Amino acid sequence: MKFGKTFESLLTSEWRQQYMNYADLKAMIREATENAPDPKEASSFEIESYFNDFETLFFSTCLEELNRVNEFFKQKISEARRKLATLKYQFLVSDRHRDPLGHAKSKMHLDDGGQRKPLSQRKLRLASTEFYLSLIMLQNYQTLNQTAFRKICKKYDKYIRSSEGASWFHDNALYAEFARTTELTAMVTSVEDLYTGYLANGDRSKAMAKLRVPPLGEKTSPTRVFFAGLFLGLFIVGAVMSVISWFSLDLKPGFEFMFVSLLRGPIMLVVYGIYLALNVGIWQKVGINHVLIFEVEPRNHVGFLDVLEIVCFFGYLCTIVILGYLYSDEFGIEEYYILPLIYMALMAVMFLNPIRIMNFPLRLWLLKLFGRVLAAPFFYVGFGDFWVGDQLTSMVLCLVDHYYLVRFYIRYYNKMDNLYGFEPDYGVAVIRCLPAWFRLAQCLRRYRDSGSKSKVYLMNAAKYCLAIMVVVFSTIQMETNAKYDYMFQNPWAWLYISTALLTSVYSLGWDLLQDFGLFRIWKRENLFLRENLVFPKWFYYFAILENTLLRFVWILEIVLVHFDVLTVYHCKSLIIFCEITRRFVWNLLRLENEHLNNCGKFRATRDIFLTALNPTEELLLERMMDESDHRLSSRLSRRPTPDPESPRLDKKYF
């Protein structure tokens, strides 16, 4: 791989604008060589003058790039100094508030005039690992920029046939401020020592297992690639066979109705999973840092192949259930109604399995996320929480299908008379309201927690209030339809339609303006878009059109059902697929917008809330450091000596 592509693939995307502009400098060299005077037509003086002018322009541009890199590095190293001092203070405060056995004392104030309470062990671990990650990113920033300057100077000498590039690199970039590694390396070592001494009981190998960051450009495990490809192939074959069987078999209307009623929910769950895997793959491809946005542990996160493997595995199982259901007579399956239940039970067991296998960290993270969504008003709401809430609003009909599934099996085993009834009841209305309620509660909690008390959260909450009203009016309309000859005579139907129309317009505006951050520019080339774009320009116009059409697809459902073009359950299948597709595109642009916000703040790691020390705490830190040096030294003396052959942090990337 050429260095330019390697450079782009390894840089920290949130700091992209602060790296040296290798591509532009490379283009300058190419353009200079292509536009150089022809020796057959120009004099030696003209040629020399041309290259002298280019040399001045090129190295002045290099110097501008170098100054920008230096300024950013100075800013980051200054932040690192402050955070390291605060982290040391918190470790020392925490240590002084623990008894000799390591248990926290009940008394939580500082006797020496300190102002703040000690952090818990969990928060200290999080702060240490995130700060350590930020230091490694800064080391990578050093390495990539220094390598880029060296490469571009070497390229200059090669194409211009000069030695000025090597001289400039030696005089300016080699010993530049950003290239000084002593202080940063000392900070890295200091964090390792603090973590080893205070959180790992002197066991350095245990500490490094928690702190160590995967090297840049780490290749995907061949085993992971194999299983992802295997399950993808099996799923594709099973899906093709299922589609062919569905259209080739002569299915009776009653059998077809039961098939759709029982299996539409699981099938759409698989479709959503495929879309989600594509989302993750595209985020990784274009450099959207979804790991940071969702605040996932970067040392053990789930990538595109992981999601694809999981989804295709369950998708393959789903196709087996579909084929078993369709060919139940050929396979001699008498109780074929039980197949969807077996599939859903297997999914639930594998997801809730407490054993540390099958992506246990991912399952635990998802369980915590769903738990916070269910208890929305009582917990702080992060991006992942309201993102899951938004996903559930698009999966409402899928949730209803699973409710029908549970209700069917309850009736099936109790041998009730209305076994095959899949009509909506009040339970359906409650389920349809739940996702909107979760988001409403989250918005109110965000408003409560925000220091500015921004009305944006209340405006967002209003959107979900309207969604709940739509469900209420829709339920009343369905309950009262029997009193009228046709639906449009029912006044509740008009109330439902008008409220749904208002909700769709409101939601569309919120999608485009708030979630996507579009319509920031009303002139020039990025018309109706914004200044910074990650995807091709055409994609944004497509997303605007697609989101607008699919926000109002419910109107198509009313028309098709009213004129008996499609049955209700066929229309619902179409609506579910359209909404999941809309959410797929929404996920791309919503995370892109969040990623650009992080880029604007140069935020590349999770917030660890280490505020600056006040003068009193600085004096206290100095005194406590003197008292605690011998204690930390004694703890570190118990740690095992590191293997001199083990790889250090100064990874070689090129």
N, C-alpha and C positions, 0 to 999 in steps of 0.2 A: 504494500500500500504506500502511495506517495505521502510525503510528510504533510502536505496541505490537508489531505483527508484525515490523516491521523490526528493532526492538530485540532481539526474541527470536532472529531469524535471524542477526544479526551478532555476538552476544556470544560470548565464548570459553566453550564449554560446560563445561570443567573448572573455571571460575571462576564458574559460574552463581549459586551461593549468595552470592557476594561483590558482585554488582551491586546497585544500588538497586532496590527492589521496585516497579517502575513499575506493574505490573498491580494490586497491592493498593492503592496510593495512588489510582489511577484509580477503583477500585471504591469507595473511601471517598468520593470526590467524588460519584460517581453515587448512592450510598446517601444521602448527606447532602441532595442536592437532591430525591430522591424522598420522603424522610421529613420534609422541612421543613414547619413549621406552615402551615396554609392561612391566607392573609391575611384571608379572609372570617370565619374563626372565631377566630383568635388576635390578641392585641393586638400592637402594634408592639414593646412591651417584651419579650414572649415570643419574638417572631421574632428580635429583636436578641440576646437572651440565647442562643438556640439557635445562631445563627451564630457568636457569640463563643466559645461552648464548642467548637464544631466547629473553629474557627480554631486554638484552643489545642491541641486534640488532633491536628489535621492537621500543624501545623508542628512539634510535638514529635516526631511520627512521622518527619517529614522529617529532623529533626535526628538522630534515631537512625540513619536510613539513611545520612545524610551521615557520621556518625562511623564507621560500619562500613566505608564505602567508603574513608574516610581511613586507617583502621587497616590495611586490606588493602594499600592503595597504599604506605604507609610500609614495610610488611613487604617488599613486592616491590622497592621502590626501594633498600632496604637490601641485599637479596640482589644486586641489579644492581650496586651499588657494589663489593661484595666480588668478584663475578665479573669485573667490568671490571678491577679491580686485578690479579687473578690472571692474566687474559688478557694484560694488558700485560706482566706479569712473564714469562709464557711466551714471548711474542713476542721480548722482549729477550734472554732466555736462549738461545732458538733462534738469534737473529741473532748472538750472540757465539760460538756454536759452529759457525758456518759461515765458510768461507774467502771471500776476495774474489770468487771465481767463483760463489759461492752453493752450494757443495757442503758437506755436513755433515762436520765433522771426526770422526776416529775416537775422539778422547778425549771422553767424555761426561759427566765430572764437572765441577762448578763450582769454579773456582780461588778465588773470592771467599767461600767459606764457605757457598755455597748448599746446599740439601738435596736438591733433586729434579732429575731428568733432564729435558731439554727434550722437548717433544712433537714428534712427526713432523709434516711438512707436511700430511699428510692429516688428522691429528687437529686441528691448528690450524685448518684450513679448516672442519671439522665444528663445532668449538667456536665459531668466529666466526659461522658462519651460523646456528647454533641460538641463540646469545646474541643476535644481531641480531634474529632472529625473536621472541624473548621481549620485547625492547624495543619492537618494533612492536606486539605484542599489548598491552603496557602502555600505549602511546600510544592504541591503539584503546579500551582500558578507560577512559582519561581522556575521550576524545571521546564515547563512548556515554553514560557516566554524566553528564557535564556537559550533554549534549543532553537526557537524560532528565529531569534536574532542571529545566532550562529549560522543557521541554514540560509537565511536570506543574504547575509554577507558573503557566504561561500558561493551562492548562486550569482551574486553580483560580480564577483571576481571571475567566475567561470564564463559568463556571457559577455562581460565588458572587457575581459582579458586585462585584469588589473589586480593589484595587491592591496588596494585601498580598503576593500571590504574587511579583510583580516585585520588591518591596522585599526580601523574604526571600531571593530568589535572588541579588540584588546584594550583600546584606550577608553571606551565608553561603556560597553555593555558587560564586559567580563567582570568588572569590579563595581558595577552600579549598585545602588542601594537595594534594589529588589533582589539582587543576586547574592546578597550577604546571608549566609545560612546559619551563622553562629547563634544568634539570638533565638531564631525560630527553633532550631534544633534543641537548644537549652529549654525552651518552653515545652516542647514535646516530651523531653526527658523528665521535666518537672511534673507534668501531668501523670506520666507513667509512675513516677515515684509516689505521688500523692495517692493515686488509686491503689497501688500495691500496698502502701503502708496503712491506709485507713479503711479501704473497702475490700481488700483481698487477704488480709491477715499476713502480709509479707510474702505471699505466693505470687511471684512475678508472672509465671506462666498462666495462672488463672486470670490475672489482671490483663495481660496482653490478649487473651482469648476474648475478653469483653471489649477491649479497646481497638484491636487491630482492624484496619480498614482494608477491604479487598484492593489489590493493585489495579492501576489503570489498565484498561484494555484486557481485563481478565476474560478468557474464553469460556463459552458455555460448555457445561459438562456434556460429553458425547452420549452418556446414558440418558440425560434429560432430552437431548435432541432425538434419540432413538425412540423413546417411549412417546414423546409428543407426536412424532411422525407415524408411529404404529397406530395410536388411537385415532389420529386424524384420518388415516387411511381406512381403518375399520368403520369409523363413523360415516365417511363419505359413501362407502359401499353399502352400508346399512340404510342410509338415508335415500340413496338412489333406488334400492330395492323396495323401500317402503312407498316411495312416490309412484313407482311403476305399478306396484301391487294395488295401490289405492285407485288408480285410474283404469286398470285392466280388469279388476274383479267386478262382478255384477253384484253390488251390495244393495240390500234391501233398505228402504228409507228408515225403518226403525233401527236397523243395525248401524247404519251410518250416523243417525242421531246419537245413539248411545256411544259410539266411538268418539265422536267429536266432544260430547259432554264429559266423557271420562278422561280423554287424553289430550285435549286442547291445552289445558293448564301446564302439564309436564312438557309438552312439545314447545310451547312458547317460552318456557323457562330455559330450555336448551337454546332456542333462537336468541334469547337475550344474552345467554352466556357466550355464544359465538360472537355477537356484537361487542360484548365487553372485552373478549380476548383481542378482537381487532382494535378496540380503543387503546388497550395497553400497548399493542404492537406499534400503532401509529404514534402514540405519545413518545415511546422510546425512539422511534425513527426520526422524528422531527426535533427531539431534544426537550420535550416538555417533562419537567421533573415531577412526575406524579408521586414518586416516593416521598419527596419533601412536602408536597401539597397535602397528601393524606397523612403526613407525619408518621410514616412507617419506619421501622428500624432499618436504616440503609445497609447494615451489615448482613441482613437476613430477609431481604424483601422478595416479593414474588414478581417475576418478569413475564414477558409475553408467552414464552414456552411453557411456563408453569401453569398459567391460566388456561392455555390451549389444551394442555394435557388433561387437566381436570375436567374441562367442559366436554372435550371429545370423548373421554371415558364415560361420563354420564350420558352423553348423546348417543354413544354406541349402545349402552344398556337400554336407552329409550327406544332405539330402533328395534332391538330384540323384542321388547314388549309389544311394539306396534305389529311386527310380523307375527308374533305369537298370537295376538288378538285377531288379526286378519285371517290367519291360517289355522285357527283353533280347531276346526274340524279335521284338517289334514294331520295336525299334531296330536289329535285325540285329547285336547284340553277342554274338559267339560265346564269347569268353573273359570272361564276366561275373564269374567268380570274382576277376578281377584288380581290379575296381572298388574294393573296400574297401582294397586295398593302395595304390592310387593316392591315395586320400583320406588315409590315414595318412601316406604319404610326403610329400604336400603339406603336411600339418600340421607334420611334423617339419622340413621345409626352411624353412618360414616362421618356425617358432619358433627354430631354430638359426641362422638367417641372420645373419652377422656385420655386414652393412651397416647403417648407422644410419638405418633406415627402419622403418615399421610398429611403432611403440611400442618402439623399441630400449631405452630405460631400463627399461621394464616387463619386457621379455624378459630383460635382463641381471640385473635384481633377482631374477626367478624362478629363473634358472639358478644364481645364487649361493645362493639359498634351498634349492633342491633339492640342490646340492652339499654344503651344510652338513648337510642331513638324511642324505644318504648316508654322510657321514663324521662321524656324530653324536658318537662318543666323543672326537673329537680337536679339537672347536671349542666355544667358548662358545655356549650355547643361549639364544636370545632367544625372545620370544613368537611371532614369525613362524615360527621353526623348529619349535617343537612344535605350532603350529597346523597347519602343513602335514603333520606326522607324523600328527596326528589325522585330517586329511582322508584320508590314504592308508589308514588303518585302515578307513574306511567305503568305500573304493574297491577293496577287496581283490578282490572278484569281477570288477570291471571290469578290474583288472590281470591277473587270470587269463584273462579273455576275450582280452586283447591277447596274452598268451602263447600261447594256442591259435591266434590269428591268425598269429603269427610261425611257430609250429610247422607249421601247415597249409601255408604258402607254401614253407617249406623242403622239405616232403614233395612239394608240388605240382611244384616245379621239378626235384626229383630223381626224379620219377616213382616214388615208393615205393608199395608195395602198400597200406599202411594209411593212405591219403590222407585218407579221410573219418572217421577215428577221432578223436573229441574226448574220449576218456576221460582222466581225470586221471592224471598220473604223479608221480614224485618232484619234478620241477620245479615242479609246481603246489603241492606242500606247502611248498617253499622260498619261493615267491612269497607264499603265504598267511602265512608267518611273518615276512617282511621288515618290513612296516609295524609290527608289534608289537615287533620287534627294534629298529627305529629309535627308537621311543618309549621302550623300556626303556633303551637306551643314553643317550638324552637325559636321562632321569630320573636315572640314575647320574651323568652329567656335572653336572647341576644340583646334586645332592647334594654332589659334590666341590667345586664352585665356591662353594657357599653358606657364608658365614662361620658361620652358626648350626648347620650340619649338621642341618637340619630333617628329621625322620623322615617328613614328608609326602611328600617325593620318593621315599623308599623304599617307602612305602605305595602310591604311584602306580605305581612300578616293579613291585610285586607283581601289579597288575592285568594288566600286559602279560605277565608270566611265566605267568599263568593262561591268557591268550589263546594263547600259544605251545603250552602243554600241550593245549589244546582241539584245535589243528591236528594235533598229534602223535597224539593218541588217535583223532581222526577219520580220519586217514590209515591207521592200523593197523586200525581197524574196517572200512574199505572194502576193505583188502587181505585181510582174513580172513573177510569175509561169505560167500564161496563155500563155506566149510566147514560152514555152518549152513543149515537149511531156511528160516528167516526171520531178520530182523535182530535181533529181541529175544532170540534164543537166544545171541547173541554177547556174551560178558562185556565185550569192548572197547566194544560199543555202550553198555552201561550206564555204563561208566567215562567215555565221551565225553559222554553226556547229563548225568551228574552234574557233571562239570567245567564243561560249558557252562552249566549252570544256576547254579553258583556264580559263574562269571565274569559272567553277566548280572546277577545280584543285586549283586555288588560294583561293576560298572560303573554300574549304575543309581544306587546310593547315591552314587558319586563324582560322577556327573553332577549330581544334585540338590543335594548338600551343598557340593561343592567348586567345580565348574565354573559352576553357576548361582548359588551362594550363597543357596539357598532354605532354608526351614525354620529361619529365624532368629527368627521370631515365632510364638508358640503361643497368642496371645490377641489380642483387639481385632479391628479391621477387616481387617488384612493377615494373616489366619491362614495359617500354613504358608509365608509369603513372607518378605519382609524390609522394612526401613524405607523405603528409597528404591526407587522403581519408575519405569522409563522407559516401559514399555508398559502398555496397559490391564490391569487386574487379572485379567480373565477369561483373558487370553492365558497367564498363568503357570499357571493351573489346567489349561488345555488342554495346555500344554507338558508338565506333569507326567504327565498321562494319556497323551498321545501318546508320550512318551519311554518310559514304562513298557510300553506295549503293543508298541512296535516293538523294544524291547530283547529281547523274547521271541518275536519273529515266527518265529524258526528252529524253534520247536516246531510251528508251523502247517505248516512245510515238511515235517517228519517225518511228521506226520499225513496230509497230502494225498498224499505219495508212497507211504506205507505202504498206504493204502486205494485207491490208483490213481485218485485224483480228478484229479490233474494229473501230467504228465510231469515228469521231473527238470529239464529245461531251461526249462520254463514256470515251475516253482517258483523256480528261480534268478533268472529275470527279475523275478518278484514281489519276491523278497528284496532284490535290488539296488535296485529302485525305493524300497522301504520304507526301506532304510538311508540312501539319499541324501536322502530326505525328512526322516528323523530328524536327519540332520546339518545340514540347512537350518535347522531350528528351533534346534538346538544352537548353531549359529553366532551366531544372534541373541542368545541369552541369555548365551553365553560372552563375547562382546565387550561386552555391556552390563555384565556383572559386572566386567570389566577396566576399562571406562570409569569405573564408579563408584569403583573403587579409585584411579584417577588423579584423579578429582574430590575424593576425600577428602584427597589429598596436594596438591591444587591444581597438579598436574603437567600443564602444557599444551605443553611442548616436550620433545624428547629429552634424556636426561641427558648432560651433557658433562664430568662428573667434574672440575670446577674447584674443588678444595678450597681453604679459606681459607689465606692466607699466614701463616706464623709470624713472630714479631718480627724474627728475623734476615733473613728474606726481605723484609720490609717496608723495613728499612733499606737492604738491597741494591737493592731496586727504586728507591728515591729516588736512590741514587747512579748506578744504571744509566740512569735516565730523564734525568738531567742530561747524562750522556755521550752519550746516543743521540738527544737532541732535534734536534741539527743534522743527524744522518744521516737521520732520518725526514723532516725538513723538505726536505732536498735531494732525497729520493726523490719527495716530493709535489710539488715544484716542477716535476718533469718531466711530471706528469700533464696531460692536456688540460683546458682550462677548461670547466666544465659549461655547457651551454646554459641561459641565464637563463629561457628559455621552457619548459624541460622540467619535468614535474610533480614536485613535491617530496613528502615523506612525509606532510605534513599534508593528507591526502585529505579531500574534502568528501563526506560520506555522505548528507546529508539536504537 
